[in-house]
């Protein structure tokens, strides 16, 4: 995202001068959290993103506390759950950092897509789209095959990066029928390593039983990972000046601060 700090400098100066309380409190709360995770994951050399990816999957104090607060019904859990609902509602109401690239529990890339292959049979043809081997966090060996009824390969695509523009510009892909293209592109989207997922469900039977106001997915582990990702995302748009500093937009930092404050207490 582009850095809008210069465009919003007058409003950010108001924040620096203490006109907005909760963004400042959120920043102050993030600092000890930052110190804790850098100290606990020294092999990542203070790099936030790889640390947080490990933290999401590790049995550490921070994520286990989130899970406990999501699952329990004591006073601390109710406070945390209330602020989580408020954070979700504020994110949906104010669309930060902007309407087209907003942070939301409804569409969030918070984990590597567990789906690495797509198979389909259509009109005696077999289609396979797969990530063969992850090469690095941002580079993947992609293979796509179309086999006819005789099991002969009529289309083969290999690339060392997940890149849709590269696929659709491939001359062999261009020569395919529209039906074949649509199936391949559907499979390609399905295995997207950075697929955005929703943590909001439509059926109460599939929702987290401890929270009734919003139907969060009944998976505390995944929801905890998503909460870490959301907190980090709103930290980044604040630290980098990417959020337009309006009174409404900055309301997201009130529940975020209280959630982070509760979680930090578990790190003592």
Secondary structure, DSSP 4 states (H G I P E B T S, - for coil): ----TTTTHHHHHHHHTTSSHHHHHHHHHHHHHHHHHHHHTGGGTT-HHHHHHHHHHS--HHHHHHHHHHH--SHHHHHHHHHHHHHHHHHHHH-SS-SSS---TTSB--S--S--EEEEEETTEEEEEEEEEEEETTEEEEEEEEE-TTS-EEEEEEESS--HHHHHT-HHHHTS-HHHHHHHHHHHHHT-TT--B-SB-S-GGGB-TT--SS-BBS-HHHHHHHHHHHHHHHHHHHHTT-S---TTGGGHHHHHHHHHHHHHHTT-
